[in-house]
Amino acid sequence: MTADGLVTIAHRRGNTVDGLREALAAGVHLVECDVHAYRGRLEVRHLKSMGGLPWLWDKGELVHRRRHRHLELGELVEALGDDHRLMIDLKGLHPRLAPSVARLLREAAPDLGLTVCTKSWGMLEQFDMPVRRVLSAGSRRAVARLLARVSSRPVHGVSVRRSLLTPEVVDRLHGGTELVMTWPVDTPEALADARRLGVDAVISKDLGLLRGVLDGQRDLS
């Protein structure tokens, strides 16, 4: 935990090599990337597939696959070098996603101790090398399951949508985890709310906001 209790996580900055390098140079504690399994590849992207159709989508966005730069996880890990500050968010339910990521890390980065996050917690059982496991929850039902899970089996970290948290829920989560992360924290008001909740880590798309948190921590040191 840092001087003022906040770990900084750059949301989606790891979805490009340039974004990864910029966030690492800024000094954030973790850089998040989104990984999907698609036709034998581990694609790093936030946009979702449309089944067998040649389109990728997100809220208000539709992109043809031919116009999208397909960064693969192996390229990103190579660009990371010997830095350990990468959080891989496993996206979707593809049965080969977790085994393929685990195999790549076993071959390319067996000793880095990277962080792996997912809403499908069973995927984390595929990792037999040192990784920091983070269970993610984005619904009230998932938070209830998460509270029951960490009370019986402590984990390295949890990541929970900010609107689902209260100080009481954060206190209960702290009983079974080292690190309570929350998202989205993209404005000063959201940052103030995260501090009020008592979380340990903030996940933000705003690198400037994270730089401000880091500057405040350096002032306290």
N, C-alpha and C positions, 0 to 999 in steps of 0.2 A: 504494500500500500504506500502511496506517495504522501508527501508532507501534508497536503490538505485533504487527503483521503480519496482523491480521484485519479483513476487510471484513464488515459485518453486513448480512444480507439477511432481510427479514421475509417468511416463507413464507405465502402465501395471503392476506396482509393486504390485498392489492390487489383481492380479490374482492368487496369492498364499498367504497363511497365513504368511509364512516365509518372503516373499517379502514385505508384508504389514508392518510387525513388523520392518524389517530392515529399510524401508523408514521412518517410524514414528520415530524410534530411531535416524535417521540422522537429524531430525528436519525439514523436508520439510513441506510446508504449506498445500499440498494436495497430496493424493495418489489415482491414478486413477485405476479403475477396469472396466472390460467389462462384461456386463450381457446379457445373451440370455435366452429367454423362450424356453423350450424344453420338451414336453410331461409332462406338469404339474410341471416342475422344473425350478428354476431360476439358471442357470448354469453360473459360473464365469469363462470365458475363452475368449481369443482373437480369437482362431480358429473358423471358420464358419462351419455350418452344410451343408451337401450335400443332402437336401431334406430328403427322407426316407431312404437313404443309411447309412450304419454304419461307415461313415468316417467323419473326420473333416479336414479342409484344410485352408491354407493361402498361400501366395506367396512362391513357392518352398518347401512346406511342406504338407505332407499328413499323417494323423494319424488315425488308427482304434480306434473307441470309446472304445473298451475294454482295450486299452493301455493308455487311457487318464484318469488322476485323475479328477473326477467330483466334484470340489468344488462348493458348493451352497452358494448363497448370505447370507442365514441365518447363516451359519458357519462363514462367513467373518465378518458379523456385530457383532456376538458374540465375535469374537477375537478382534474386534475394542474396545469393552468395552464402556467407556464413552467419548472416543476421538471423535471429530467431523470431523477429517481431511480425510474424504473419499469422492471421486468424482465418482459417479456411472454413467458409460456411457452406455446408453440403446442401444443395438445393434439389428438391424433388425426391421421388421414391424409386428411382431406377435401381434394380437389384445389383448392378455392377458398379454403382457409384462409389460406395465406401470401400469395397475391396480393391478397386482400381486406384483410388487415392492412397490407400494404405500401402499398396505395392510400390507406387511411385515414391512415396516418402521413405519407404524402407530402402529403396535403391539410391535415391538422390540426396536424402537429408536424414539419415537414420539417427543422428545425434543432436539435431538442432532443438528438439523439444518444442515444435510448433504447436499452435492452438487449433483445435478442430471443434466447430460448433454445428449443431443441427437441431431441428425440431423433431426429427425422427431419431429418438435417442438410441434405439437398438443398433443404429449404424456405428455407433462409437465402439461397439464390441469387436469390430473388425480390425481395430488398431492395436497391434501387438508390440509397437515400438514406443519410446517415450513421447507422448503428446499430451497436451493439456486439454482435457475434455470439458466442453461447455454445453449444457442442456438449454435449449431455447424454448420459450413459450410465448405465443402470441394471442391466446384466448383465455377467457376465465376458466374454462374447463381444463386447459393445459396447465394453468397456474395451480389449480387444485391438485392435479396429478403431480406437479413438480414439488409442492410442499410435502406430499406424502412420500415422494421418492427420496428427497434429500434427508428426510427425518430418519430413514432406514439405511441409506447408502450415501454417505457424503461424497461430493464431487468437487473438482477444482473450481468450476464456475457455473453460473446460470446467467442467461440473458433474457430479459422480460420486457415486453412493451410497456412504456412508461405509464400509459393510461390505466394499466391493470395493477399498478403498485400503490400501496399505502405504506406509511412508516411501520405499521404493525406487520404487514406481509414481508417487508424487507428484514425486519428483526427475526421473523420465523425462518426465512431463507438462510440467514446468517448462522443458524444452528447447524446447517449441514453443508456449507460451502465457504470457500475462502474469498470468493469474488462474486458480488451481485452487480451485473451489468444492466444498463437500460438504454433503450432507443425509442423514438428518435429524440435527439437533443441537438437541435439545429438553430436555436435562438437563445439569446440571453435569458429570456423568461423560462424556457425549457431547462436551461442549465440551473437556474435558481430553484426550480421545482425538483430537479434531480438531487440537489444538495439537501433540500428539505426532506426528501424521502429517505436519505441516508444511504444511498447506493455507493458502491466502491468504484464504479467505472461508467463512463458516458460514451455512447457510440454516436458519432456525429458526422454528417457530410460536410460540415463547415470547418475547413482546416484552419481558417482564421480564428474561429472560436476556440478550437483546441490549442492553438498557439497561445491565446490569451490565458487559458488555464495553466499551461506550462510556464508561461512568464510569471504568473502569480506564485507558482510553486518554487521557482528559482528565487523570487524575492523573499520567500519564507526560509530558504535554506541558509 
